[in-house]
Amino acid sequence: MRGWQVECLVTVRVLGDDSMMYQLCGTALAGLQAASMGVPWLPVLSQGEEESEVLDLEEALLGQSDVRTAFVESWPEHWDEPDELEIMVDGPEVDALVVGALRSDYQKTRIDRMCERLDIISYSPLWHHPPDEHMRALVEHGFDARIASVSSDGLGEEWLGKRIDHESVNALEALAREHRFNLDGEGGEFETVVLGAPHMRASIECDAESLWHGSRGVWNVESACLGPLR
């Protein structure tokens, strides 16, 4: 984030079964990402209900949420808490919120309106990036991104936990054309988690198992920790 000072990493943990706004699986890994980046982590709880899930985030940014309870609910009890992990108990003092929206007007509009109420900038640096360029940029810039869930025709259990590299992007392109799904997963066809990136001082090491249910599945991370600092 050139020209920006990153104050914290914010993650919404959805307690319900679905959400129109937020990712469901692998969100606890964001705490390790924050620790690796050397910035505080602000976990947020939401039931994932359409009428309130943006307000849950807004209250957290205003410092009006129960962060300690959010941490307990978000952090797996059998994971060790790294010394580098700092929880942001009070609301952050920020000028902007950076989000990873790609093409969902539903999501971006609601975040934009929330930021207007908070009088901060809403910034979506990936907005309308071509899907193929977005996926290949992850590889070229050294991100270790893994497939964390799949729910689309053409994507079987073998994709769970697979790293996004040039070979897998080529395979995804062919499957996306054949089965008519979004190459970048923007339609919910798959979700990803990041285990390593240029801005992280240490990669995340984890043990996971694939859980498959009919035509969909998740890569369930059973344990995770930070590797050696670079």
N, C-alpha and C positions, 0 to 999 in steps of 0.2 A: 504494500500500500504506500507507494511513493507520495510524499507530501502530506501523509496522514499520520497522526499519532494514535495508535490503537489503544484505547482505554480498557477494553474488556471484550470477552467473547460471550455472547448471549445465546442460550439454547433453551428451546421450549420442549419440555417433557410432556407428551400427551398421555393422560391417564385413561382416556377412553379408547374405543376400538378403531376410530377413524378420525381424520382431520382433513379439511379442505385447504388448510394453510401450511401445516408443518409435517416434517418427516416423523415416522413412528419408530423405526428401528435404529439401533446403534447410537442413540443420542448421548449416552454416557461417555462415549469416546471423546466428545467435545471437551470434557473436563481435562482429559489428558492432552488434547491439542492445546488448550489454554496454558497448561503447565509447561508444555514444550515451547510455546511461544514466549513464555515469561510475562503473561498478562493475566489479570484476574478473570474468574469465570462467574457468570451470573446465570444460574439455572432458574427456570421459570416453570411453574406447573399450570397445566390447562386440561380441562376435560375434553377439549376438542370440539366443543359445541359451537356451531356456526355463529350464533349471536353474541358469543362472549370470548372467543379465543383470541381475538385481537386485543380486546380490553385487558385480558390477562397479561399480555406482553406490555401493554401501555402502563399498567399499574406497576409492573416490575421496573420499568425505565424511570418511573416517577419515585421509586423507592418505597412503594406502598405494598409490596408483597412480602410474604414470609419466606425469605431466602433460605433460612436454615432448614425449614421443612422441605422446601423444594430440593435442597441438596440431598437430604436423607432419602427422599422418594426417587431421586434421579440416579444416585450412585449405588451400584450393586453392593450389597453388604459384604460379599466375599472378595471384593477387589481391594487391594491395598491402596491407601491414599498417598500419593507421592508428596514428598516434602515440598516440591516446587508448586503444588497446587494452592492457589489463594482464592478464597471465595469472596466475591464482592457483596458484602452484607447491605450496604447502602446503595441507593440508586446512583448510577453513573452520571457524571457531569460531562455531557457530550454535545457536540454541534451537529452530528450526523449519525445516521444508522445505515450501515452497508449491508445489503441483503443479496442473496444469490438467485433472485428471480430471473427466469429465462424468457418465458413467453406468456405466463399466466396473468391475464388482465385482472382476474378475480383476486389473486394474491397481491399484485403490485398496487392496485387501486386502494385496497384496504390498508396496506402499509403506508402508502403516500398520504392518505387521509389522517392516519394516526400521527405521522410525523408533522403534518400541518398543525394538529392540535397541540403537539409538544413544542412547536416552533423550532424544529430541527430539520436538517436536510435529509431527504430520502434518496439514497444512491444505489442504483442497481447496475454495476459495471458490466454485467454479462447480458443485459437486456437485449433480446433479439439478435444475439450472436448466432451465426449459422451453425446448426448442430454439428456438422462434420468438423468445422474449425474449432468449435468448443471442445469436442472430445479429443481431437488430436493435440490441442494446446495443453491439455492435462498431461499428456505423455511427454511432449516436447519440453515442458517446463519442469519435469521431474516429480510430478505428483504420484504418490502411491495410492491410487483410488481403487477400491474393491466393490464389486457388486454385492450389495447387502440384502436385497430382496428382488424377486421377480414375480410378475403377475400378468404375463402376456403370452399369447400363442407364439411359439417359436423359441421361447426362452425356457429351457429345462433346468433341472437340478444341477447340471454340470456348470451352470453359470454362477452359482452361489459361491462367493469368495474369490471369484476370478479377478485378477488384476487387469485394469484398463491399460493395455499396451497397444502397439501398432497392429499386432496380429488380432487381438480381440476386437479392436475397432473395425478392422476390415470384415471380420465375421459378423459383427453387429450390423454393419452397413448392408450386407447381403440379406440378413434376416429381416431387417427393417423394411427393405424393399419387398421381400416376399410376403411378409405378414402385415405390412402396412402399419408399423408402429413408429413412434418417434425415436430417432437414433440416440438422442440425449436423455431419453426417459422422462421428458417433460410431461407426458400424459399419464405418468404413474406406472409405466410399463416395468420400470426397475428403479431402485434407489441405490445410492452409493455411500460409502464412508471413506474417509481419508486417513491413512495410517502414517503417511510421511509427505513432506512438502518442503520446498526451499525455505519457507519462513519458519519452519519448525527446527528447533535445536536438537531434537532427538526424535527418532521414529517410534511408533507405537508397536509393541510386540503383543500378539494375542493368540489365544487358542479359541477356536470356534467350531461349531458343528452345523451342518445343514439340516434344516427342518422342512420337510416337504409335505404339503397338504393338497392333494388333488392336482390342480394345475398351477399352483403358486407355492412359493417357499421363501424362507428367510435364512440368512447366515447369522446364526445366533452366537454372539461373542460371549463365551463363558468366563474368560479371564483376560485381563489386559494390563499392561504396565508400560512405562517408558523405557526405551533402550538407552544405551550409553549416550551421553551428551556429546555433540560434535564440537 
